[in-house]
Amino acid sequence: MKAMIFAAGLGTRLKPLTDQLPKALIPVSGKPMLQWVIEKLIKAGVDICVINVHHHASQIKDFISKLSYPGVQFHISDESQQLMDTGGGLVKAASLLEGGPFFVYNADVLCDIDLKAMLEMHRKHRPLATLAVSERPSTRQFLWHEGLLAGWENSSTGETVRCSGFDDKDLKKLAFSGIHVLEPLFFSLVRDEGPFPVTEAYLKLASSYAIRCFEHDSRYWADAGTPEKLEKAEALLASYPGKFV
């Protein structure tokens, strides 16, 4: 089983911590965020991790080179020359992600989600992608109709996107948690070049291909992307030791 971990971000909202350290290596409860994610993926059966790098790339490469988990391989997708965003990052790493469905995971996300159950649901329905989501406050929300992606909205800007084939009745708003299961078919469908967000691609493809949701408990999720959110992640790990691996 393969996984793509997004670890290339600039971490601008975490300055000055990220002036000298990549966001993915900022420690939470004494362990780098990237390592929390890697160990959770390994527990779910992942034995090949592809990690993209850009900001302080050499530090992440050095960190990865020193990891040792029996039977687990690590590959670097180097975006040092150009940061590719999430969609472009996936396309750049496509040759390393061939085969069956694979996990995609943001390096700054801590969550108690049952990845095996998520993968099992994905294999049962065989959508193009399965996205982890939960009910929580967020200005940006995906819209779902009977578990299928039907649109997106940003409440702070008023921007909305609707996928054709769905009406506006009975749409459920759920926030994306930065964790996906994706089919390699995705690579033959996207037409975007250069940097682009994968969520935009999902919204374009959802009218023709099934994009499903997998709901999890929002109480045990943290995006450690700002100092305040980093504090929340620390508090969650302290309150529920062992729950996030």
C-alpha positions in Angstrom: 0.0 0.0 0.0 1.3 3.4 -1.0 0.8 6.9 0.5 1.6 10.4 -0.6 2.4 12.8 2.2 2.3 16.6 1.5 5.3 18.1 3.3 6.4 20.8 0.9 4.4 23.7 2.4 6.0 27.0 3.3 4.4 27.2 6.7 4.0 31.0 6.5 1.3 31.0 9.2 3.7 29.3 11.6 6.5 32.0 11.4 8.9 32.4 13.0 9.0 28.7 13.8 9.3 27.9 10.1 12.1 30.4 9.4 14.6 27.7 10.3 12.5 24.5 10.3 10.1 23.0 7.7 6.5 22.9 9.0 6.4 19.1 8.7 9.3 18.8 11.2 7.8 21.0 13.9 7.4 18.8 17.0 4.1 18.1 18.6 4.4 16.4 22.0 8.1 15.7 21.3 7.7 14.1 17.8 7.8 15.8 14.4 4.4 16.1 12.8 5.6 14.2 9.8 6.6 11.3 12.0 3.2 11.2 13.6 1.7 10.9 10.1 4.2 8.3 8.9 3.6 6.0 11.9 -0.2 6.3 11.5 0.0 5.3 7.8 2.3 2.4 8.6 -0.1 1.1 11.2 -2.8 1.2 8.4 -0.7 -1.0 6.2 1.3 1.5 4.2 4.8 0.3 3.2 5.7 2.9 0.6 5.7 6.6 1.5 6.2 9.3 -1.1 6.9 12.6 0.5 7.1 15.9 -1.4 9.6 18.6 -0.3 10.3 22.2 -1.1 10.7 24.5 2.0 13.9 23.5 3.8 13.9 20.4 1.6 17.3 19.2 2.8 16.2 19.0 6.4 13.3 16.7 5.5 15.5 14.6 3.2 18.0 14.2 6.1 15.2 13.3 8.5 13.7 10.7 6.2 17.2 9.2 5.5 17.5 8.4 9.2 14.1 6.7 9.7 14.0 2.9 9.9 10.8 1.0 9.9 11.0 -2.7 8.8 9.7 -3.3 5.3 8.9 0.4 4.7 10.3 2.4 1.8 10.5 6.1 1.5 10.7 8.2 -1.7 11.2 11.9 -2.1 9.3 14.0 -4.7 11.6 17.0 -4.9 9.8 20.3 -5.6 12.8 22.5 -4.7 12.7 24.3 -8.0 8.9 24.9 -8.0 6.2 24.4 -5.3 3.5 22.5 -7.1 0.5 22.8 -4.7 -1.4 19.6 -3.9 -2.7 18.7 -7.3 0.5 19.5 -9.1 2.4 17.7 -6.4 0.4 14.5 -7.0 0.9 14.7 -10.8 4.7 15.3 -10.3 4.9 12.1 -8.2 2.6 10.0 -10.4 5.2 7.6 -11.5 5.9 6.7 -7.8 2.2 6.1 -7.1 1.3 3.6 -9.8 -0.8 0.5 -8.8 -3.9 0.4 -6.7 -5.6 3.1 -4.5 -3.3 5.1 -2.3 -3.6 7.4 0.7 -2.9 11.1 0.5 -2.2 12.8 3.8 -1.3 16.4 4.8 1.8 16.4 7.0 0.3 18.9 9.4 -2.9 16.9 10.2 -3.3 14.9 13.4 -6.4 12.7 13.5 -7.7 9.5 15.1 -9.4 8.5 11.9 -9.7 4.8 11.2 -7.7 4.6 7.9 -8.4 0.9 7.5 -12.1 1.5 7.6 -11.7 4.4 5.2 -9.8 2.2 2.7 -12.4 -0.6 3.1 -15.2 1.7 2.3 -13.3 3.1 -0.7 -12.7 -0.5 -2.0 -16.3 -1.3 -1.6 -17.6 1.6 -3.6 -14.6 2.2 -5.9 -15.0 5.9 -6.4 -12.3 8.0 -8.0 -11.5 9.4 -4.6 -12.7 9.2 -1.0 -12.3 12.3 1.2 -12.1 12.4 5.0 -14.6 15.0 6.2 -16.3 16.1 9.5 -18.8 18.5 10.8 -16.8 21.4 12.3 -16.7 25.2 11.9 -14.9 26.2 8.7 -15.3 29.0 6.2 -14.6 26.5 3.4 -17.0 23.5 3.2 -17.5 20.8 0.6 -21.2 20.1 -0.2 -22.4 16.5 -0.4 -25.5 14.7 -1.8 -26.0 11.2 -0.4 -22.3 10.9 0.2 -21.2 12.2 -3.2 -19.4 15.5 -3.9 -21.8 18.0 -5.2 -20.1 21.4 -4.7 -18.1 23.7 -2.5 -18.5 27.1 -0.8 -16.5 29.7 1.0 -18.7 31.5 3.5 -16.1 34.3 4.0 -15.9 35.3 0.3 -19.3 34.1 -0.9 -17.6 32.0 -3.6 -19.5 28.8 -4.6 -19.0 25.9 -6.9 -21.7 23.4 -8.0 -21.1 20.1 -9.7 -23.5 19.4 -12.5 -26.0 16.6 -12.0 -26.9 17.6 -8.5 -29.6 20.0 -7.4 -29.3 22.3 -4.4 -31.7 20.4 -2.2 -30.6 18.4 0.9 -26.9 19.2 0.5 -24.8 18.5 3.5 -21.9 20.8 4.5 -18.7 19.0 5.7 -15.2 20.3 6.1 -12.3 18.5 4.4 -9.8 17.0 6.8 -6.7 16.8 4.5 -6.8 13.0 4.2 -7.9 11.1 1.0 -7.8 7.8 -0.7 -7.2 8.2 -4.5 -7.3 6.0 -7.5 -4.4 6.2 -10.0 -7.0 6.8 -12.7 -6.9 10.4 -11.5 -3.6 11.0 -13.3 -5.1 10.2 -16.7 -8.1 12.5 -16.1 -6.5 15.7 -15.0 -5.7 18.3 -17.7 -4.1 20.9 -15.4 -0.4 21.6 -15.7 1.9 23.2 -13.2 0.8 24.1 -9.7 -2.9 23.6 -8.9 -4.9 22.4 -5.8 -6.3 18.9 -6.0 -9.6 20.1 -4.6 -10.2 22.1 -7.8 -9.6 18.9 -9.8 -12.1 17.0 -7.7 -14.8 19.6 -8.2 -14.2 19.5 -12.0 -14.3 15.7 -12.1 -17.2 15.1 -9.7 -19.8 15.6 -12.4 -18.5 12.6 -14.3 -16.7 10.5 -11.6 -17.8 9.6 -8.0 -16.0 11.4 -5.3 -17.2 10.0 -1.9 -16.9 11.2 1.6 -15.8 9.3 4.8 -17.0 11.0 8.0 -15.0 11.0 11.2 -15.2 12.5 14.6 -14.1 16.1 14.5 -13.3 16.1 18.2 -10.1 14.2 17.5 -8.8 16.2 14.5 -6.2 19.0 14.5 -4.6 21.0 11.7 -1.4 22.3 13.2 -1.0 25.1 10.6 -1.0 28.1 13.0 0.4 28.7 16.5 -3.1 28.5 17.9 -3.8 25.3 16.1 -0.5 23.9 17.2 -1.5 24.5 20.8 -4.7 22.6 20.2 -2.8 19.7 18.7 -0.5 19.6 21.7 -3.6 19.6 24.0 -5.3 16.8 22.1 -2.3 14.6 22.2 -1.8 15.3 25.9 -5.5 14.5 26.7 -5.7 11.4 24.6 -2.3 9.7 24.6 -2.0 6.9 22.0 -5.2 7.8 20.2 -3.6 9.4 17.2 -1.4 6.6 15.9 
